[in-house]
Amino acid sequence: MSPAAQPQGVFVLAPDAESRWVPFDFTPGNQLRFSLTIDGRPATAILDTGVSYSVLSRRFADAAALKVMAGGSATAIGGLVPIGWAATRDVSFGALTRQGGGLAVATLPALATGSTEPVDLLVGRDLTARYALDIHFEARRFRLLPSGRLPFRGRAAPLSISRDRMVYVSQATLGATHLRPMIVDTGDGSSITVTSPGWQAAAIDNVRTTTTISFGLAGTVTSTIGIVPSLRIGELVARNVEVRIEPPRGFSESIDAAGRIGTGFLQNYRVLLDPGAGRMILSPGRKADLPPLRSTSGLLFGIDRDRLRVLHVMRGSPAAESGWQEGDMICRIDGQPVPRNYGTLPLATWSAGKPGRTVALGLCDGRERMLTLREFY
């Protein structure tokens, strides 16, 4: 049975919701990771407004001895994903407790977060949309408030829950075209994603592009990436915006969306998502409108304990021109071993370092290769 046909449970928001902040950190895939409890068990979760029904990992469901019923399949980045459904006693985080109801169940691969450690739950629209979701990116915390609350001022944009896909949606203007619906997707670590027809309709000249990859539950997808001078979302005009262009008939087209607004964009603001009040509020942070960090190496990695696995070599990059391949393994950077907490250290910034710098990369087979950084998009 579909999760939509299952009991939704009883929602209780504590009266002191304003003080019930939930701290989070960022996964290597730039998603918001935090802790909660499921039936009294501690679990890790990602805040994912691009998911209609929260998804529990099959691994957690098995460990908790939850009875999983077959539920068909769901559309995700990379293709279709088989899902099930499991009843739960309660789910609790911040000021919110949901009693009863249940969760969709699927395999949640670690690669979807860019990490070696998978999470237990994707917290989706079904758990959050009744409330105003206040995300304070600079403080790395969020909270759920009664809908209609306005805890800070900023630029307003329309926000609703789509009737067909049941996810958060807004709209944007890029170049010569108006894009809607745009899924507001906190589970997407990239910035702005648009369809191939949407990019063509925008007709923006003189944007240098390269390739990158996106991670989804069903696998990885290669897309084109560039930086545009400006983008409008409601009252907000954002500058120097990174935009990904999906291949023809990509994920967004398959679900009749114009694209996605991801965490890579939202993290430049304090954000209030309140579909009940019909609004998204964006208050610029210190990094708003600054040129985004861009790769000068052309290597995109997955962290595999004490080594880096090359997942993609960007088109036209120094790495592409010097023969790097997907699957190459790096164990040392300028003589330093790759530590297990690599993603949290200054060492990890080398791949977007100053153009002209030459980096010595030690492969795990003992060879060493030199790579000179430069701008290429």
C-alpha positions as CSV (number, residue, x, y, z in Angstrom):
1,M,0.0,0.0,0.0
2,S,1.1,3.6,-0.7
3,P,2.2,5.6,2.4
4,A,-0.5,8.1,1.5
5,A,-3.1,5.5,2.3
6,Q,-1.7,4.8,5.8
7,P,-2.7,6.4,9.1
8,Q,-0.9,9.8,9.5
9,G,-0.7,9.8,13.3
10,V,-1.4,12.6,15.9
11,F,0.9,15.6,15.9
12,V,1.8,17.5,19.1
13,L,3.9,20.7,19.1
14,A,5.2,21.6,22.6
15,P,4.1,25.0,24.0
16,D,7.7,26.1,24.3
17,A,8.4,25.5,20.6
18,E,10.3,28.7,20.2
19,S,13.1,27.5,22.5
20,R,13.2,24.0,21.1
21,W,16.1,24.5,18.6
22,V,17.4,21.4,16.8
23,P,21.2,21.6,16.1
24,F,22.5,20.2,12.8
25,D,25.7,19.7,10.9
26,F,26.3,19.3,7.2
27,T,26.9,16.0,5.5
28,P,29.7,15.9,2.9
29,G,26.8,16.1,0.4
30,N,25.7,19.5,2.0
31,Q,22.5,18.2,3.6
32,L,21.2,19.1,7.1
33,R,21.9,16.1,9.5
34,F,20.5,16.0,13.0
35,S,19.4,13.6,15.7
36,L,15.9,12.4,16.7
37,T,14.2,9.4,18.3
38,I,12.0,6.8,16.6
39,D,10.0,4.6,19.1
40,G,12.5,5.8,21.8
41,R,15.5,4.7,19.7
42,P,18.2,7.4,18.8
43,A,18.5,7.9,15.1
44,T,20.2,10.3,12.6
45,A,18.2,12.1,10.1
46,I,18.3,14.5,7.1
47,L,15.8,17.4,6.8
48,D,14.4,16.8,3.4
49,T,11.5,19.0,2.2
50,G,11.8,17.5,-1.3
51,V,10.4,14.2,0.1
52,S,6.6,13.8,0.3
53,Y,6.7,11.0,2.9
54,S,9.5,10.6,5.4
55,V,11.7,7.6,4.5
56,L,13.2,5.2,7.1
57,S,16.2,3.1,6.3
58,R,15.6,-0.6,5.8
59,R,18.6,-1.1,8.1
60,F,17.0,0.7,11.0
61,A,13.7,-0.9,10.4
62,D,15.3,-4.4,10.5
63,A,17.3,-3.6,13.7
64,A,14.2,-2.3,15.4
65,A,12.2,-5.4,14.3
66,L,9.6,-3.2,12.6
67,K,7.1,-5.0,10.4
68,V,7.5,-3.7,6.9
69,M,4.7,-3.9,4.4
70,A,5.3,-3.7,0.6
71,G,4.5,-0.2,-0.8
72,G,5.4,-0.2,-4.5
73,S,8.0,2.3,-5.7
74,A,8.7,6.0,-5.7
75,T,10.4,8.4,-8.1
76,A,13.8,9.6,-6.9
77,I,16.9,11.2,-8.5
78,G,18.5,8.4,-10.5
79,G,15.2,6.5,-11.1
80,L,12.6,4.4,-9.3
81,V,13.2,3.2,-5.7
82,P,11.2,0.3,-4.2
83,I,9.5,1.3,-0.9
84,G,7.6,-0.2,2.0
85,W,5.8,1.1,5.0
86,A,6.2,0.5,8.7
87,A,4.0,1.6,11.6
88,T,5.7,3.5,14.5
89,R,4.7,4.4,18.0
90,D,6.3,7.9,17.9
91,V,8.8,10.1,16.1
92,S,10.2,13.1,18.1
93,F,12.6,16.0,17.4
94,G,12.7,19.6,18.7
95,A,9.2,20.6,19.8
96,L,7.4,18.0,17.7
97,T,6.2,14.5,18.6
98,R,4.1,12.5,16.2
99,Q,2.2,9.7,17.9
100,G,1.2,6.7,15.8
101,G,1.3,6.7,12.0
102,G,4.3,5.3,10.2
103,L,7.1,5.8,7.8
104,A,7.9,4.8,4.3
105,V,10.9,2.4,4.2
106,A,13.7,2.1,1.6
107,T,17.4,1.5,1.3
108,L,19.2,4.7,2.1
109,P,22.7,4.4,0.6
110,A,25.5,6.4,2.2
111,L,26.5,7.7,-1.2
112,A,23.3,9.8,-1.2
113,T,24.9,11.9,1.6
114,G,28.5,11.8,0.2
115,S,29.5,10.1,3.4
116,T,30.7,6.7,4.5
117,E,27.9,6.7,7.2
118,P,24.3,6.3,6.0
119,V,21.5,8.1,7.9
120,D,18.4,6.4,9.4
121,L,15.6,8.8,8.2
122,L,14.8,11.4,5.6
123,V,12.4,13.8,7.4
124,G,10.0,14.9,4.7
125,R,6.9,17.1,4.1
126,D,4.6,14.8,6.1
127,L,6.3,15.7,9.4
128,T,7.0,19.4,8.9
129,A,4.5,21.0,6.6
130,R,1.9,21.8,9.3
131,Y,4.3,24.2,10.9
132,A,6.6,27.1,10.1
133,L,10.1,25.7,9.7
134,D,12.8,28.3,10.8
135,I,16.3,27.3,9.6
136,H,19.1,29.4,11.0
137,F,22.0,28.3,8.8
138,E,24.7,30.5,10.3
139,A,23.9,29.1,13.8
140,R,23.4,25.6,12.4
141,R,20.0,25.0,14.0
142,F,16.4,24.8,13.1
143,R,13.0,24.8,14.9
144,L,9.3,24.1,14.2
145,L,6.9,26.9,15.1
146,P,3.1,27.3,14.8
147,S,2.2,28.3,11.2
148,G,1.8,32.0,10.8
149,R,4.6,33.0,13.1
150,L,7.1,35.5,11.6
151,P,10.3,35.3,13.9
152,F,12.4,37.5,11.6
153,R,12.1,39.9,8.6
154,G,13.3,39.2,5.1
155,R,12.3,38.9,1.4
156,A,9.1,37.0,0.8
157,A,8.4,34.4,-1.9
158,P,5.3,32.3,-2.5
159,L,5.4,28.8,-1.0
160,S,2.9,25.9,-1.1
161,I,2.6,22.2,-1.1
162,S,2.1,20.8,-4.6
163,R,-1.1,18.8,-5.0
164,D,0.4,16.1,-7.1
165,R,3.8,15.4,-5.6
166,M,3.0,16.7,-2.0
167,V,6.3,18.6,-1.6
168,Y,7.3,22.2,-0.9
169,V,7.2,24.4,-4.1
170,S,7.9,28.0,-5.0
171,Q,8.9,29.8,-8.3
172,A,11.8,31.7,-9.7
173,T,12.8,33.9,-12.6
174,L,16.0,33.1,-14.5
175,G,17.0,35.3,-17.4
176,A,14.1,35.5,-19.9
177,T,11.9,32.7,-18.3
178,H,9.7,32.2,-15.3
179,L,10.2,28.8,-13.7
180,R,7.5,27.0,-11.8
181,P,7.0,24.9,-9.9
182,M,10.4,25.0,-8.3
183,I,10.7,22.3,-5.5
184,V,12.2,23.8,-2.3
185,D,14.4,20.9,-1.4
186,T,16.5,21.0,1.7
187,G,17.6,17.4,1.0
188,D,19.4,18.6,-2.2
189,G,22.9,19.8,-1.4
190,S,23.2,21.8,-4.7
191,S,22.1,25.3,-5.3
192,I,19.6,25.9,-8.1
193,T,18.7,23.1,-10.5
194,V,16.7,23.7,-13.7
195,T,15.5,21.5,-16.6
196,S,17.2,21.6,-20.0
197,P,14.2,23.3,-21.6
198,G,14.1,25.8,-18.8
199,W,17.8,26.7,-19.3
200,Q,17.3,27.1,-23.0
201,A,14.3,29.4,-22.4
202,A,16.4,31.5,-20.0
203,A,18.7,32.4,-22.9
204,I,21.6,33.7,-20.7
205,D,24.7,34.4,-22.8
206,N,28.4,34.1,-21.9
207,V,28.1,31.5,-19.0
208,R,31.0,29.1,-18.9
209,T,29.9,25.6,-18.0
210,T,31.3,22.3,-16.9
211,T,29.9,19.0,-15.6
212,T,29.1,17.8,-12.1
213,I,27.1,15.0,-10.4
214,S,24.1,14.9,-8.2
215,F,23.4,12.1,-5.6
216,G,20.0,10.5,-5.2
217,L,18.5,7.5,-3.6
218,A,18.5,5.7,-7.0
219,G,22.1,6.6,-7.9
220,T,24.1,9.5,-9.4
221,V,23.2,11.8,-12.3
222,T,25.6,13.9,-14.4
223,S,24.5,17.5,-15.1
224,T,25.9,20.7,-16.5
225,I,26.8,23.5,-14.1
226,G,27.5,27.3,-14.4
227,I,27.3,30.5,-12.5
228,V,24.7,33.1,-13.6
229,P,24.7,36.8,-12.7
230,S,21.3,36.9,-11.0
231,L,18.1,35.0,-10.2
232,R,14.8,36.3,-8.7
233,I,12.8,34.3,-6.2
234,G,9.8,36.4,-5.1
235,E,11.0,39.7,-3.7
236,L,14.6,38.5,-3.6
237,V,17.2,39.1,-6.3
238,A,20.2,36.9,-5.7
239,R,23.6,37.5,-7.4
240,N,26.3,35.1,-8.5
241,V,24.1,32.0,-8.4
242,E,25.3,28.5,-9.2
243,V,22.9,26.7,-11.5
244,R,22.8,23.0,-12.5
245,I,21.1,22.1,-15.7
246,E,19.7,18.6,-15.8
247,P,20.0,16.4,-18.9
248,P,16.9,16.3,-21.2
249,R,14.1,14.3,-19.6
250,G,15.8,14.5,-16.3
251,F,14.4,14.0,-12.8
252,S,12.6,17.4,-12.6
253,E,10.9,17.0,-16.0
254,S,9.8,13.5,-15.0
255,I,7.8,14.9,-12.1
256,D,6.6,18.0,-14.0
257,A,8.7,20.4,-12.1
258,A,10.8,23.3,-13.5
259,G,13.7,22.5,-11.1
260,R,14.8,22.7,-7.5
261,I,16.0,25.2,-4.9
262,G,18.5,23.4,-2.8
263,T,20.5,23.8,0.4
264,G,23.5,25.2,-1.6
265,F,21.4,28.3,-2.3
266,L,19.3,28.4,0.9
267,Q,22.3,28.3,3.2
268,N,23.2,31.8,2.3
269,Y,20.1,33.0,4.1
270,R,18.1,32.5,7.3
271,V,15.0,30.8,5.9
272,L,11.4,30.4,7.0
273,L,9.3,27.8,5.2
274,D,5.6,28.2,6.1
275,P,3.4,26.6,3.4
276,G,0.3,27.0,5.7
277,A,0.8,30.8,5.5
278,G,1.8,30.6,1.8
279,R,5.2,32.1,2.2
280,M,9.0,31.6,2.3
281,I,11.1,34.3,3.9
282,L,14.7,34.7,3.0
283,S,16.9,37.0,5.2
284,P,20.4,37.4,3.6
285,G,23.4,36.1,5.6
286,R,27.1,37.1,5.3
287,K,27.7,35.0,2.3
288,A,24.7,36.1,0.2
289,D,25.6,37.4,-3.2
290,L,29.3,36.5,-2.9
291,P,30.7,34.4,-5.7
292,P,30.2,30.7,-4.8
293,L,33.2,28.5,-4.1
294,R,34.1,26.7,-7.3
295,S,36.4,23.8,-8.1
296,T,39.8,24.7,-9.5
297,S,40.9,21.0,-9.7
298,G,37.9,19.4,-11.5
299,L,37.9,16.4,-9.1
300,L,34.7,15.4,-7.2
301,F,35.2,12.9,-4.4
302,G,33.5,10.5,-2.1
303,I,35.1,10.0,1.3
304,D,36.0,6.3,1.9
305,R,37.4,6.2,5.4
306,D,41.1,7.2,5.0
307,R,41.0,7.8,1.2
308,L,39.2,9.8,-1.4
309,R,37.5,8.1,-4.3
310,V,37.2,10.1,-7.5
311,L,33.5,10.1,-8.4
312,H,33.6,12.5,-11.3
313,V,36.1,14.4,-13.4
314,M,34.6,17.8,-14.5
315,R,34.6,18.6,-18.2
316,G,37.4,21.0,-19.3
317,S,39.1,20.9,-15.9
318,P,42.8,20.5,-15.1
319,A,42.1,17.0,-13.9
320,A,40.4,16.1,-17.1
321,E,43.3,17.4,-19.2
322,S,45.8,15.5,-17.1
323,G,44.1,12.1,-17.4
324,W,42.4,11.6,-14.1
325,Q,39.6,8.9,-14.1
326,E,36.6,8.0,-12.1
327,G,37.6,5.5,-9.5
328,D,41.1,6.8,-8.9
329,M,42.0,6.6,-5.2
330,I,43.9,9.3,-3.3
331,C,45.6,8.6,0.1
332,R,47.8,11.6,0.5
333,I,47.6,15.4,-0.2
334,D,50.9,17.3,-0.3
335,G,52.3,14.5,1.8
336,Q,49.6,14.5,4.4
337,P,47.5,11.3,4.9
338,V,43.8,11.6,4.3
339,P,42.2,11.5,7.8
340,R,38.8,10.0,8.6
341,N,37.4,13.5,9.4
342,Y,38.8,14.9,6.2
343,G,35.6,16.7,5.2
344,T,35.6,18.9,8.3
345,L,39.3,20.0,8.0
346,P,41.0,22.9,6.1
347,L,42.9,20.2,4.2
348,A,39.7,19.5,2.3
349,T,39.7,23.0,0.7
350,W,42.6,22.3,-1.6
351,S,40.4,21.2,-4.6
352,A,39.0,24.7,-4.8
353,G,42.3,26.4,-4.0
354,K,44.0,29.4,-5.5
355,P,44.6,29.1,-9.2
356,G,48.3,28.4,-10.1
357,R,48.9,26.3,-7.0
358,T,50.4,22.8,-7.7
359,V,49.2,20.0,-5.4
360,A,51.0,16.7,-5.0
361,L,48.4,13.9,-4.8
362,G,49.5,10.5,-3.6
363,L,47.6,7.7,-5.1
364,C,46.8,4.7,-2.9
365,D,49.0,2.5,-5.2
366,G,52.1,4.5,-4.2
367,R,52.3,6.7,-7.2
368,E,52.3,10.5,-6.9
369,R,50.7,12.9,-9.5
370,M,50.9,16.7,-9.6
371,L,47.9,18.8,-10.4
372,T,48.0,22.6,-11.1
373,L,44.8,24.4,-10.2
374,R,43.1,26.9,-12.4
375,E,39.6,28.4,-13.1
376,F,37.8,26.6,-15.9
377,Y,34.1,27.7,-15.5
